[in-house]
Amino acid sequence: MSMQFVTENNHYHIESHGNGWAYEVTCQSTGCSLWFQDHGAEQLQADTDNFSNEVAIANYFQYHG
């Protein structure tokens, strides 16, 4: 099952796969995307306060993109 949503300020598009087993996060301004699964997906969700902290999401793109 896949679910899609955007962050509050519309900076990131999130696609959830398998009820949170994996996430694809796409930066709306650059089109770059990052893929997280298993423990990495859980950590991403925790670090970003369930995707509400766009600064934390931006940090992932800075260090992993």
BELHUDA-V834246 format. One record per backbone hydrogen bond with DSSP energy under -1.0 kcal/mol. NH is the residue of the N-H (numbers start at 0). CO is the residue of the C=O. If there is no record, write none. Layout:
# BELHUDA-V834246
NH|CO / NH|CO
This chain:
# BELHUDA-V834246
2|15 / 4|13 / 6|11 / 9|6 / 12|25 / 13|4 / 14|23 / 15|2 / 16|21 / 17|0 / 20|16 / 21|16 / 22|35 / 23|14 / 24|33 / 25|12 / 26|31 / 27|10 / 30|26 / 33|24 / 35|22 / 37|20 / 39|36 / 41|37 / 42|38 / 43|39 / 44|40 / 45|41 / 46|42 / 47|43 / 48|45 / 49|44 / 51|47 / 52|47 / 56|52 / 57|53 / 58|54 / 59|55 / 60|56 / 61|57 / 62|58 / 63|59 / 64|60
